Amino acid sequence: MSADARILGRRRPGALIGPNAVLQTVAVMEEQLGPAETRAILLDAQIHAKPCGTHMIPEVHALRLHRWLAMHEPMACFGIAEQAGARTADYIIANRIPRAAVWLLRHLPAMLAAPLLMAAIRKHAWTFVGAGRFAPQGAWCFTIDRSAADDPMMPPDSMFAWYAAVFTRLYRQLVADDCVCRMIEPDAPCEASRAYRITRD
């Protein structure tokens, strides 16, 4: 049995996420790395076909993709993750948030729009944190905790950068165009819980 097969077998049942965690990342990889290297990374990640986009996918697919992307491209993986995160947010705004809600958030003052957006994100957090735990602290801070996710190894830092990019674009498009989401550096390497703060620059 391969290492990744053992990983998949150990993961908590029901750890599913939205397909754009893979689809948008692969799209950026193809643009920046080219089709040949993208295929090599997908092969190492045991992803033999891109998701169709209409169904949730096992979270392990995204974890493997980001892990192998980081191994192949330890520097470029961060830029790729950030662009993929922004595109994922754009997809969410265009396809998953009702038009009336988008209009309302964009016309409310930031101090009112931010709590509404964070409440909606919390309700649907399982679609992007999978086996992790999402915990907001008010409208401008949150943590993503994977300590109970049974990860045999921590996701690469580039995947945590992907989360920050998703939130940056969501807040810029729906709350205020000067919002930036940044990860607070953990106290120790490979920390399972990562804290984020959204600020206005």
Contacts in CASP RR format, 6 or more apart in sequence:
PFRMAT RR
TARGET T0000
AUTHOR 0000-0000-0000
METHOD contacts of the structure
MODEL  1
MSADARILGRRRPGALIGPNAVLQTVAVMEEQLGPAETRAILLDAQIHAK
PCGTHMIPEVHALRLHRWLAMHEPMACFGIAEQAGARTADYIIANRIPRA
AVWLLRHLPAMLAAPLLMAAIRKHAWTFVGAGRFAPQGAWCFTIDRSAAD
DPMMPPDSMFAWYAAVFTRLYRQLVADDCVCRMIEPDAPCEASRAYRITR
D
2 46 0 8 1.000
4 45 0 8 1.000
4 46 0 8 1.000
4 60 0 8 1.000
4 64 0 8 1.000
6 152 0 8 1.000
7 60 0 8 1.000
7 64 0 8 1.000
7 152 0 8 1.000
8 58 0 8 1.000
8 60 0 8 1.000
10 150 0 8 1.000
10 152 0 8 1.000
11 58 0 8 1.000
11 59 0 8 1.000
11 60 0 8 1.000
11 131 0 8 1.000
11 149 0 8 1.000
11 150 0 8 1.000
12 131 0 8 1.000
12 149 0 8 1.000
12 150 0 8 1.000
14 131 0 8 1.000
15 58 0 8 1.000
15 59 0 8 1.000
15 60 0 8 1.000
15 130 0 8 1.000
15 131 0 8 1.000
15 149 0 8 1.000
16 56 0 8 1.000
16 57 0 8 1.000
16 58 0 8 1.000
16 59 0 8 1.000
16 126 0 8 1.000
16 127 0 8 1.000
16 130 0 8 1.000
17 56 0 8 1.000
17 57 0 8 1.000
17 58 0 8 1.000
17 59 0 8 1.000
17 62 0 8 1.000
17 127 0 8 1.000
17 128 0 8 1.000
17 129 0 8 1.000
17 130 0 8 1.000
18 56 0 8 1.000
18 57 0 8 1.000
18 127 0 8 1.000
18 128 0 8 1.000
19 51 0 8 1.000
19 52 0 8 1.000
19 53 0 8 1.000
19 54 0 8 1.000
19 55 0 8 1.000
19 56 0 8 1.000
19 57 0 8 1.000
20 53 0 8 1.000
20 87 0 8 1.000
20 88 0 8 1.000
20 91 0 8 1.000
20 92 0 8 1.000
21 57 0 8 1.000
21 62 0 8 1.000
21 88 0 8 1.000
21 128 0 8 1.000
21 162 0 8 1.000
22 47 0 8 1.000
22 50 0 8 1.000
22 51 0 8 1.000
22 57 0 8 1.000
22 61 0 8 1.000
22 62 0 8 1.000
22 65 0 8 1.000
23 50 0 8 1.000
23 51 0 8 1.000
23 53 0 8 1.000
24 84 0 8 1.000
24 85 0 8 1.000
24 87 0 8 1.000
24 88 0 8 1.000
24 91 0 8 1.000
25 62 0 8 1.000
25 65 0 8 1.000
25 66 0 8 1.000
25 69 0 8 1.000
25 80 0 8 1.000
25 81 0 8 1.000
25 84 0 8 1.000
25 162 0 8 1.000
26 38 0 8 1.000
26 42 0 8 1.000
26 50 0 8 1.000
26 65 0 8 1.000
27 84 0 8 1.000
27 87 0 8 1.000
28 80 0 8 1.000
28 83 0 8 1.000
28 84 0 8 1.000
28 87 0 8 1.000
29 37 0 8 1.000
29 38 0 8 1.000
29 41 0 8 1.000
29 69 0 8 1.000
29 80 0 8 1.000
30 38 0 8 1.000
32 76 0 8 1.000
32 80 0 8 1.000
33 41 0 8 1.000
33 73 0 8 1.000
33 76 0 8 1.000
33 80 0 8 1.000
37 72 0 8 1.000
40 72 0 8 1.000
41 65 0 8 1.000
41 68 0 8 1.000
41 69 0 8 1.000
41 72 0 8 1.000
42 48 0 8 1.000
42 65 0 8 1.000
44 68 0 8 1.000
44 71 0 8 1.000
44 72 0 8 1.000
45 61 0 8 1.000
45 64 0 8 1.000
45 65 0 8 1.000
45 67 0 8 1.000
45 68 0 8 1.000
45 69 0 8 1.000
46 64 0 8 1.000
47 61 0 8 1.000
47 64 0 8 1.000
47 65 0 8 1.000
51 57 0 8 1.000
51 61 0 8 1.000
56 127 0 8 1.000
59 130 0 8 1.000
59 131 0 8 1.000
62 159 0 8 1.000
63 151 0 8 1.000
63 155 0 8 1.000
63 159 0 8 1.000
66 77 0 8 1.000
66 81 0 8 1.000
66 155 0 8 1.000
66 156 0 8 1.000
66 158 0 8 1.000
66 159 0 8 1.000
66 162 0 8 1.000
67 153 0 8 1.000
67 155 0 8 1.000
67 156 0 8 1.000
69 77 0 8 1.000
69 80 0 8 1.000
69 81 0 8 1.000
69 156 0 8 1.000
69 158 0 8 1.000
70 77 0 8 1.000
70 156 0 8 1.000
70 157 0 8 1.000
70 158 0 8 1.000
73 80 0 8 1.000
77 156 0 8 1.000
77 158 0 8 1.000
78 157 0 8 1.000
78 158 0 8 1.000
78 161 0 8 1.000
79 158 0 8 1.000
79 161 0 8 1.000
80 158 0 8 1.000
81 158 0 8 1.000
81 159 0 8 1.000
81 161 0 8 1.000
81 162 0 8 1.000
81 165 0 8 1.000
82 161 0 8 1.000
82 162 0 8 1.000
82 164 0 8 1.000
82 165 0 8 1.000
83 165 0 8 1.000
84 162 0 8 1.000
84 165 0 8 1.000
85 162 0 8 1.000
85 165 0 8 1.000
85 166 0 8 1.000
85 169 0 8 1.000
86 165 0 8 1.000
86 166 0 8 1.000
86 168 0 8 1.000
86 169 0 8 1.000
88 162 0 8 1.000
88 166 0 8 1.000
89 165 0 8 1.000
89 166 0 8 1.000
89 167 0 8 1.000
89 168 0 8 1.000
89 169 0 8 1.000
89 170 0 8 1.000
89 173 0 8 1.000
90 169 0 8 1.000
90 173 0 8 1.000
92 166 0 8 1.000
92 170 0 8 1.000
93 102 0 8 1.000
93 170 0 8 1.000
93 173 0 8 1.000
93 174 0 8 1.000
96 124 0 8 1.000
97 120 0 8 1.000
97 174 0 8 1.000
101 120 0 8 1.000
102 174 0 8 1.000
104 113 0 8 1.000
104 116 0 8 1.000
105 113 0 8 1.000
105 116 0 8 1.000
105 117 0 8 1.000
105 174 0 8 1.000
105 175 0 8 1.000
106 113 0 8 1.000
106 173 0 8 1.000
106 174 0 8 1.000
108 116 0 8 1.000
110 175 0 8 1.000
110 176 0 8 1.000
110 179 0 8 1.000
110 200 0 8 1.000
113 174 0 8 1.000
113 175 0 8 1.000
113 176 0 8 1.000
114 139 0 8 1.000
114 140 0 8 1.000
114 171 0 8 1.000
114 175 0 8 1.000
114 198 0 8 1.000
115 138 0 8 1.000
115 139 0 8 1.000
117 139 0 8 1.000
117 170 0 8 1.000
117 171 0 8 1.000
117 174 0 8 1.000
117 175 0 8 1.000
118 136 0 8 1.000
118 138 0 8 1.000
118 139 0 8 1.000
118 140 0 8 1.000
118 142 0 8 1.000
121 134 0 8 1.000
121 136 0 8 1.000
121 170 0 8 1.000
122 134 0 8 1.000
122 136 0 8 1.000
125 134 0 8 1.000
126 134 0 8 1.000
128 134 0 8 1.000
128 163 0 8 1.000
128 166 0 8 1.000
129 144 0 8 1.000
130 149 0 8 1.000
131 146 0 8 1.000
131 148 0 8 1.000
131 149 0 8 1.000
131 150 0 8 1.000
131 151 0 8 1.000
132 144 0 8 1.000
132 145 0 8 1.000
132 146 0 8 1.000
132 148 0 8 1.000
132 149 0 8 1.000
133 143 0 8 1.000
133 144 0 8 1.000
133 145 0 8 1.000
133 146 0 8 1.000
133 148 0 8 1.000
133 149 0 8 1.000
134 142 0 8 1.000
134 143 0 8 1.000
134 144 0 8 1.000
134 145 0 8 1.000
135 142 0 8 1.000
135 143 0 8 1.000
135 145 0 8 1.000
136 142 0 8 1.000
137 143 0 8 1.000
139 198 0 8 1.000
140 197 0 8 1.000
140 198 0 8 1.000
140 199 0 8 1.000
141 195 0 8 1.000
141 196 0 8 1.000
141 197 0 8 1.000
141 198 0 8 1.000
142 167 0 8 1.000
142 195 0 8 1.000
142 196 0 8 1.000
143 193 0 8 1.000
143 194 0 8 1.000
143 195 0 8 1.000
143 196 0 8 1.000
144 160 0 8 1.000
144 163 0 8 1.000
144 193 0 8 1.000
144 194 0 8 1.000
144 196 0 8 1.000
145 192 0 8 1.000
145 193 0 8 1.000
145 194 0 8 1.000
146 154 0 8 1.000
146 155 0 8 1.000
146 192 0 8 1.000
146 193 0 8 1.000
147 192 0 8 1.000
147 193 0 8 1.000
149 192 0 8 1.000
151 192 0 8 1.000
154 190 0 8 1.000
154 192 0 8 1.000
160 183 0 8 1.000
160 194 0 8 1.000
161 183 0 8 1.000
163 181 0 8 1.000
163 183 0 8 1.000
163 194 0 8 1.000
163 196 0 8 1.000
164 181 0 8 1.000
164 182 0 8 1.000
164 183 0 8 1.000
164 196 0 8 1.000
165 181 0 8 1.000
167 181 0 8 1.000
167 196 0 8 1.000
167 198 0 8 1.000
168 179 0 8 1.000
168 180 0 8 1.000
168 181 0 8 1.000
168 198 0 8 1.000
171 179 0 8 1.000
171 181 0 8 1.000
171 198 0 8 1.000
172 178 0 8 1.000
172 179 0 8 1.000
176 200 0 8 1.000
178 200 0 8 1.000
178 201 0 8 1.000
179 198 0 8 1.000
179 199 0 8 1.000
179 200 0 8 1.000
179 201 0 8 1.000
180 198 0 8 1.000
180 199 0 8 1.000
180 200 0 8 1.000
180 201 0 8 1.000
181 196 0 8 1.000
181 197 0 8 1.000
181 198 0 8 1.000
182 196 0 8 1.000
182 197 0 8 1.000
182 198 0 8 1.000
182 199 0 8 1.000
183 194 0 8 1.000
183 195 0 8 1.000
183 196 0 8 1.000
184 194 0 8 1.000
184 195 0 8 1.000
184 196 0 8 1.000
184 197 0 8 1.000
186 193 0 8 1.000
186 194 0 8 1.000
186 195 0 8 1.000
END
